[in-house]
Amino acid sequence: MAQGFRIAAEPVAPSVLGGARSGIVLRDAIRLNRPVLEPSLDIWLDRLGVPRLSPDRVQIALDGSASIDANGHTIQAQQAILADAESIMAWLPLRQWPTLFRRQPAATILTTPTQPIAAPVMLEIGEGTTLLQQAEGGIAGIGRGDLALFSSSMRSLLGADRQVEQAGQTAFSALVTDDGAPAVGRAAGSGADVVANLGMAGVFLAPALARWLVGEAQHHQSNWFGARLVNRNLRTSSVAEYAPHLEDRVA
């Protein structure tokens, strides 16, 4: 499929991945350098006069407007956009919660320096695990399941021949969709806009998403986001993406 879209792809030697595994390497994949990108984004936002607040309190009304208390001041916003799982779970009114959403236990584990993995970023599709090679030699893993389950899964993925010691760990709740596809737009057709489940491609979709949110998207962009509305009907929806097994946990 990758080659059909003219993306350079080739098999990975089994000796690199461990027993009973197969994989491919995508040569045309792009990885953003966050330590360089994020300060540049801050400078760009400052130049545009876009304030970033550290709120003490946030209230989202049923009509989508927001009241934000920060630094002793209250700021009113006509329309709230909840653009990550943490903000959606914290501030979206429960009565507007989409039936499409599910909460999933997830975890992040960092190892001490060890043998490098086969590529700077590795995705294990079956369980939805991401491995990231760290500059200091450790490996960061992000995946679904509680800490005990994910720790066992990550050790299995790294292989029995690799000496692995955990340097840090954290558990959190992830937000996923029933059909695996992104979800955007106003919950229940009204209220705050939500942006969920865009995955690693989300940063590249940001310009088109911004145009769509303000009604300035091109026709093909409107069609793409319109097919992925958060209040879509799964029985009639024309979109879906592969997603690892979901635990039966309703958000």
MILUMLO-293009 format. One line per field, with one value per residue (C-alpha): residue in three letters; x, y, z; residue number from 1. Coordinates in nm, 4 decimals, padded with zeros to 6 digits. Example, Ala and Ser with C-alpha at 12.3 -4.5 7.8 and 13.67 -1.06 7.14 Angstrom:
BEGIN
code = [ALA/SER] $
c1 = [01.2300/01.3670] $
c2 = [-00.4500/-00.1060] $
c3 = [00.7800/00.7140] $
pos = [1/2] $
This chain:
BEGIN
code = [MET/ALA/GLN/GLY/PHE/ARG/ILE/ALA/ALA/GLU/PRO/VAL/ALA/PRO/SER/VAL/LEU/GLY/GLY/ALA/ARG/SER/GLY/ILE/VAL/LEU/ARG/ASP/ALA/ILE/ARG/LEU/ASN/ARG/PRO/VAL/LEU/GLU/PRO/SER/LEU/ASP/ILE/TRP/LEU/ASP/ARG/LEU/GLY/VAL/PRO/ARG/LEU/SER/PRO/ASP/ARG/VAL/GLN/ILE/ALA/LEU/ASP/GLY/SER/ALA/SER/ILE/ASP/ALA/ASN/GLY/HIS/THR/ILE/GLN/ALA/GLN/GLN/ALA/ILE/LEU/ALA/ASP/ALA/GLU/SER/ILE/MET/ALA/TRP/LEU/PRO/LEU/ARG/GLN/TRP/PRO/THR/LEU/PHE/ARG/ARG/GLN/PRO/ALA/ALA/THR/ILE/LEU/THR/THR/PRO/THR/GLN/PRO/ILE/ALA/ALA/PRO/VAL/MET/LEU/GLU/ILE/GLY/GLU/GLY/THR/THR/LEU/LEU/GLN/GLN/ALA/GLU/GLY/GLY/ILE/ALA/GLY/ILE/GLY/ARG/GLY/ASP/LEU/ALA/LEU/PHE/SER/SER/SER/MET/ARG/SER/LEU/LEU/GLY/ALA/ASP/ARG/GLN/VAL/GLU/GLN/ALA/GLY/GLN/THR/ALA/PHE/SER/ALA/LEU/VAL/THR/ASP/ASP/GLY/ALA/PRO/ALA/VAL/GLY/ARG/ALA/ALA/GLY/SER/GLY/ALA/ASP/VAL/VAL/ALA/ASN/LEU/GLY/MET/ALA/GLY/VAL/PHE/LEU/ALA/PRO/ALA/LEU/ALA/ARG/TRP/LEU/VAL/GLY/GLU/ALA/GLN/HIS/HIS/GLN/SER/ASN/TRP/PHE/GLY/ALA/ARG/LEU/VAL/ASN/ARG/ASN/LEU/ARG/THR/SER/SER/VAL/ALA/GLU/TYR/ALA/PRO/HIS/LEU/GLU/ASP/ARG/VAL/ALA] $
c1 = [00.0000/00.2828/00.4507/00.1175/00.1234/00.4870/00.6235/00.9610/00.9052/01.1164/01.1159/01.3164/01.5482/01.3864/01.7111/01.6556/01.2987/01.3248/01.1589/00.8178/00.7940/00.7957/00.8014/00.8747/01.0737/00.9265/01.2117/00.9978/00.8561/00.9026/00.9755/00.9531/01.2336/01.0292/01.3153/01.3730/01.0117/00.8416/01.0518/01.0028/00.6267/00.6345/00.8201/00.5738/00.2720/00.4256/00.4754/00.1067/-00.0027/-00.1551/-00.1612/-00.1096/-00.2728/-00.2152/-00.5754/-00.6731/-01.0308/-01.2168/-01.5899/-01.7383/-02.1027/-02.3460/-02.3408/-01.9627/-01.8568/-01.5882/-01.4952/-01.1269/-00.9803/-00.6065/-00.3684/-00.6508/-00.8499/-01.1533/-01.1505/-01.4606/-01.4291/-01.7107/-01.6136/-01.3974/-01.1869/-01.0758/-00.7817/-00.6400/-00.7664/-00.6789/-00.8813/-01.1765/-01.1952/-01.1528/-01.3868/-01.6405/-01.9817/-02.0892/-02.4351/-02.2668/-02.0269/-02.0153/-02.1124/-01.8167/-01.5599/-01.4005/-01.1543/-00.8648/-00.5941/-00.2534/00.1039/00.4447/00.7694/01.1275/01.4188/01.7777/02.0316/02.0358/02.0852/01.9294/01.6094/01.5919/01.4714/01.4255/01.0494/00.8905/00.5182/00.3808/00.0458/-00.1192/-00.1209/-00.0775/00.2613/00.5089/00.8804/01.0985/01.4778/01.6068/01.9230/02.0809/02.0365/01.7157/01.3910/01.0519/00.7420/00.3833/00.0908/-00.2423/-00.3108/-00.2287/00.1340/00.1710/00.0225/00.2130/00.5430/00.5105/00.4122/00.7037/00.9580/00.8275/00.8493/01.2083/01.3132/01.4552/01.8152/01.8019/01.8938/01.6099/01.5673/01.2914/01.3997/01.0512/00.6857/00.3466/-00.0133/-00.2864/-00.6205/-00.6280/-00.9270/-01.0070/-01.2939/-01.4983/-01.4078/-01.0454/-01.0944/-01.0382/-01.3273/-01.3776/-01.6531/-01.9135/-02.0247/-02.3953/-02.3979/-02.3559/-02.1201/-01.7417/-01.5486/-01.3423/-01.0381/-00.9563/-00.7716/-00.5725/-00.2650/00.0818/-00.0592/-00.2377/00.0365/00.0390/-00.3406/-00.3358/-00.3446/-00.6392/-00.8136/-00.7755/-00.9272/-01.2153/-01.2919/-01.3323/-01.5257/-01.2442/-01.1544/-01.1244/-01.3879/-01.1825/-01.0805/-01.4431/-01.5352/-01.2557/-01.3390/-01.7126/-01.6901/-01.5214/-01.7635/-01.7677/-02.1430/-02.1295/-02.3419/-02.1166/-02.3735/-02.3766/-02.0293/-01.7995/-01.4790/-01.2918/-00.9305/-00.7541/-00.7494/-00.6069/-00.8559/-01.0665/-01.1495/-01.5198/-01.4933/-01.7398/-01.6130] $
c2 = [00.0000/00.2404/00.1793/00.2403/00.5905/00.6303/00.6095/00.4376/00.1219/-00.1874/-00.4924/-00.4907/-00.7833/-01.0176/-01.0193/-00.6506/-00.6964/-01.0149/-01.3523/-01.4043/-01.0438/-00.8735/-00.5074/-00.2416/00.0811/00.3946/00.6016/00.9060/00.9544/01.3012/01.3571/01.7051/01.8143/01.9392/02.1040/02.3288/02.3634/02.4580/02.7696/02.8823/02.8433/03.0541/03.3316/03.3131/03.3336/03.6297/03.8051/03.7526/03.8744/03.5422/03.5105/03.1739/03.1458/02.9218/02.9083/02.8720/02.7873/02.7117/02.6878/02.5706/02.6657/02.4467/02.6954/02.6523/02.9817/02.9758/03.1666/03.1513/03.2744/03.3427/03.5731/03.7390/03.8222/03.6634/03.6282/03.5478/03.3500/03.3166/02.9655/02.7083/02.4559/02.1563/02.0249/01.7403/01.4492/01.6095/01.9248/01.7302/01.4990/01.7881/02.0495/01.9091/01.9061/01.5475/01.6004/01.6725/01.3778/01.2057/00.8381/00.7959/00.8496/00.5926/00.6386/00.3955/00.3377/00.4220/00.4460/00.5879/00.4172/00.5424/00.2990/00.3578/00.3625/00.0318/-00.1089/00.1221/00.0166/-00.0397/00.3140/00.6475/00.5816/00.2367/00.1604/-00.1770/-00.1790/-00.4734/-00.3167/00.0475/00.0872/00.3591/00.3330/00.6444/00.6351/00.8977/01.1005/00.9810/00.6158/00.5272/00.4216/00.5805/00.3698/00.4945/00.2555/00.1331/-00.0564/00.0003/00.0224/-00.3467/-00.4592/-00.2073/-00.2775/-00.6460/-00.5650/-00.3249/-00.5713/-00.8357/-00.5938/-00.4944/-00.8594/-01.0938/-01.0300/-00.6604/-00.5436/-00.3125/-00.1163/00.1356/00.4913/00.6389/00.5680/00.7358/00.6289/00.8387/00.8144/00.8264/00.9238/00.7110/00.6729/00.3610/00.3495/00.4612/00.7708/01.1334/01.3293/01.7041/01.9599/02.0509/01.7796/01.7012/01.9598/02.2438/02.3463/02.3491/02.2272/01.9164/01.7820/01.4208/01.1138/01.2836/01.0879/01.1641/01.3241/01.5921/01.8538/01.8308/01.8703/02.1814/02.4448/02.2791/02.2250/02.5932/02.6966/02.4522/02.5745/02.9342/02.8430/02.9152/02.5587/02.4519/02.2142/01.8970/01.9992/02.0598/01.7167/01.5472/01.7060/01.6895/01.3108/01.2969/01.4972/01.3985/01.3351/01.1032/00.7886/00.4815/00.2780/00.5169/00.6705/00.6361/00.6615/00.4298/00.3513/00.0548/00.0737/-00.1722/-00.3635/-00.1344/-00.2255/-00.2070/00.1202/00.3952/00.7492] $
c3 = [00.0000/00.0869/-00.2458/-00.4186/-00.2736/-00.3875/-00.0332/-00.0063/00.1984/00.2466/00.4760/00.7976/00.8668/01.1248/01.3234/01.4029/01.5266/01.7278/01.6859/01.5232/01.4061/01.0701/00.9788/00.7230/00.7324/00.5721/00.4316/00.3482/00.6987/00.8483/01.2158/01.3629/01.5936/01.8892/02.0853/01.7829/01.6690/01.9957/02.0760/01.7153/01.7526/02.0696/01.8859/01.5962/01.8299/02.0132/01.6807/01.5982/01.9398/02.0449/02.4262/02.5979/02.9364/03.2357/03.3585/03.7214/03.6288/03.3071/03.2457/02.9159/02.8601/02.6672/02.3779/02.3428/02.4977/02.7651/03.0784/03.1738/03.5023/03.4775/03.6636/03.8540/03.5411/03.3759/02.9984/02.7942/02.4711/02.2204/02.1124/02.2905/02.1007/02.3067/02.1093/02.3178/02.5230/02.8565/02.7924/02.6497/02.9505/03.1932/03.0512/02.8033/02.9786/03.0481/02.9005/02.5651/02.5784/02.2349/02.2191/01.9813/02.2581/02.4877/02.7706/02.7679/03.0303/02.8873/03.0079/02.9266/03.0275/02.9927/03.0091/03.1090/02.8205/02.6358/02.2853/02.0256/01.8522/01.4766/01.3940/01.5746/01.5890/01.5840/01.5741/01.6817/01.5041/01.6774/02.0242/01.9292/02.0978/01.9987/02.0790/02.0635/02.0706/02.3143/02.2569/02.5827/02.4823/02.6623/02.4981/02.5615/02.5115/02.4852/02.4677/02.5954/02.9137/03.2782/03.3887/03.4701/03.1390/02.9302/03.1077/03.0212/02.6626/02.6155/02.7545/02.5164/02.2256/02.3080/02.3208/02.5824/02.4715/02.5570/02.9067/03.0096/03.3309/03.3866/03.4632/03.4895/03.4298/03.4346/03.3815/03.2227/03.0434/02.6646/02.4545/02.1493/01.9042/01.8393/01.4698/01.5066/01.2900/01.3959/01.5464/01.5037/01.5372/01.7943/02.0316/01.9849/01.7058/01.9551/02.2328/02.2257/01.9241/01.9920/01.8089/01.8933/01.7696/01.4927/01.5973/01.4674/01.1518/01.3524/01.3342/00.9542/00.9422/01.1638/00.8842/00.7097/01.0438/01.1349/00.8018/00.8509/01.2031/01.0818/00.7670/00.5201/00.4156/00.0555/-00.0789/-00.0413/00.3107/00.4090/00.2758/00.4703/00.8054/00.7402/00.7119/01.0532/01.2645/01.6290/01.6179/01.3147/01.3017/01.2991/01.1061/00.8121/00.8408/00.5396/00.7451/00.9789/01.0578/01.2087/01.5868/01.8408/02.0524/02.2697/02.6245/02.6999/02.8871/02.8039/02.8581] $
pos = [1/2/3/4/5/6/7/8/9/10/11/12/13/14/15/16/17/18/19/20/21/22/23/24/25/26/27/28/29/30/31/32/33/34/35/36/37/38/39/40/41/42/43/44/45/46/47/48/49/50/51/52/53/54/55/56/57/58/59/60/61/62/63/64/65/66/67/68/69/70/71/72/73/74/75/76/77/78/79/80/81/82/83/84/85/86/87/88/89/90/91/92/93/94/95/96/97/98/99/100/101/102/103/104/105/106/107/108/109/110/111/112/113/114/115/116/117/118/119/120/121/122/123/124/125/126/127/128/129/130/131/132/133/134/135/136/137/138/139/140/141/142/143/144/145/146/147/148/149/150/151/152/153/154/155/156/157/158/159/160/161/162/163/164/165/166/167/168/169/170/171/172/173/174/175/176/177/178/179/180/181/182/183/184/185/186/187/188/189/190/191/192/193/194/195/196/197/198/199/200/201/202/203/204/205/206/207/208/209/210/211/212/213/214/215/216/217/218/219/220/221/222/223/224/225/226/227/228/229/230/231/232/233/234/235/236/237/238/239/240/241/242/243/244/245/246/247/248/249/250/251] $
